[in-house]
Amino acid sequence: MFLFKRKVQLDTERLILRPPAHTDFRNWAELRLQSREFLSPWEPTWSTDHLTRKSFANRVYWAQRSINMETELPLFLIERKSNAVVGAITLSNIRRGPSQAASLGYWIGQPYARLGYMSEAIQAIIHHAFVKMDLSRLEAGCLPENVPSRGTLEKNGFKYEGVAQAYLQINGRWRTHVLYALLRADRRGRTNIGLH
C-alpha cells in the first residue's frame, strides 16, 4: 500500500506544490478575496467564515489529516520567485484496490490566470499520481461553459468522457458538469503526459 510522506512537496520550474501551512493564511486570504468575483461562478458558495483565520486553521488541519489518512492530497501552488500562494490543486476521493483512481480539482487566483501555472501544476500532479502513487486513472469535472478549464484539461491529456447532470452545487445551484479522465495507459491518444 502506498503511504504519503508527511512532507509532500512537488517541484516544477516556477512552482512549489506543498500542503497549506498556517503561515499561508494572510497570503491565501488576500488572494481569495481579490479573486472572489473571478472564482465565484466556478466554485461552491463560500461559507460566511471562509476567509477567517479559524476556518483556515481547520483547512490546514484537514489537509494534514487527509494526507496522513491517504484520502486526499491537497496542495498549494507557491510561486518560487515571490513565495506567494497562486492557487491550489487537490487529488480527492483517492480510491485504492481495483480502481486505483482519484479526482482532480484546482483553482488559480485571478492575477495568475492564463500564465501556464495550472498546466505546470497539473503536469506535476499527474506524474506524482501515476509514478509515485501508482494510480491508474485521474478524473476531473468542470462546468460546460468554463472554456479555460476545459482547455487546460485537454491540453494536459485529459479526454472528454461525458456529462453528469446536477453534479455539484456551484455558486448556490446544482450544476451539470462535463467529465474528463486521464488514464496511465491511455490508448485514446497521447499517453506520456507527466511520465517523463
Summary of the structure (lengths in Angstrom):
residues: 196
radius of gyration: 16.1
end to end distance: 23.5
largest distance: 46.3
contacts: 582
relative contact order: 0.15
helix: 33%
strand: 31%
